[in-house]
């Protein structure tokens, strides 16, 4: 065999091995990401650059999956920017340690965590994150939110090194709303969702006059920051600072009957109380305290009626 032929054969073998190694690494990465990243139907086709109509170019198969995934995050974050939430504050760098929560010895730096957010990274899951409560999840270092930016109820936090976090899904048969705590090296930022548009509550004056009106939440601008968590008689009680825009209807009493007096849209702030009862898997809004309304002297309380 000539030297030129031998060189050509060796070169071809090296190219094949390199290409095979690259494809193998991409396949391993895909297997690692696929159960974690909660891909929606059609996302994989976008990531791999497949073109069903034209067959596409074979160069797509050799593109780095990591760079494709980054591009998808950028595209997703642009759509997430259409939310009506007010601009959130700049984040800060936070050091978390697994041993602080009784887990494996580990230490991570979560960069850009905002004051109302709780970190999940590697083996570390912030102990304030509690199954039964709703959360929005942001990829740290981006403006991209998981689950299309929806706030979903956390169903469970798994055990082990990489903890599986499972959320409520639209189907009882097949639920792909989950990911693992170590599936993104930058980590995840959880924010509590205590109040949602559409919530309805009765207005109680703090002077003992009983029901004096009702409110319906139209919008929840800004962030909802958890300020405390406690267990009372087996019930998990969380409190969060919220800002709301509500349709307010005031009552007046005529001949022993309550009638609507007037209706108006008002902005208000207060301390929301969310309770997960001992025998329930899902928490629910209970009340909002310290609310000031235009037609009510002093503070009042908003209460969800059973």
HELIX and SHEET records of a PDB file:
HELIX    1   1 UNK A    3  UNK A   34  1                                  32    
HELIX    2   2 UNK A   43  UNK A   48  1                                   6    
HELIX    3   3 UNK A   58  UNK A   62  5                                   5    
HELIX    4   4 UNK A   65  UNK A   80  1                                  16    
HELIX    5   5 UNK A   98  UNK A  101  5                                   4    
HELIX    6   6 UNK A  146  UNK A  149  5                                   4    
SHEET    1   A 2 UNK A  92  UNK A  97  0                                        
SHEET    2   A 2 UNK A 107  UNK A 113 -1                                        
SHEET    1   B 7 UNK A 124  UNK A 125  0                                        
SHEET    2   B 7 UNK A 118  UNK A 121 -1                                        
SHEET    3   B 7 UNK A 188  UNK A 192 -1                                        
SHEET    4   B 7 UNK A 134  UNK A 139 -1                                        
SHEET    5   B 7 UNK A 152  UNK A 157 -1                                        
SHEET    6   B 7 UNK A 164  UNK A 167 -1                                        
SHEET    7   B 7 UNK A 178  UNK A 180 -1                                        
SHEET    1   C 7 UNK A 225  UNK A 232  0                                        
SHEET    2   C 7 UNK A 235  UNK A 254 -1                                        
SHEET    3   C 7 UNK A 211  UNK A 219 -1                                        
SHEET    4   C 7 UNK A 200  UNK A 205 -1                                        
SHEET    5   C 7 UNK A 299  UNK A 303 -1                                        
SHEET    6   C 7 UNK A 284  UNK A 292 -1                                        
SHEET    7   C 7 UNK A 257  UNK A 276 -1                                        
END                                                                             
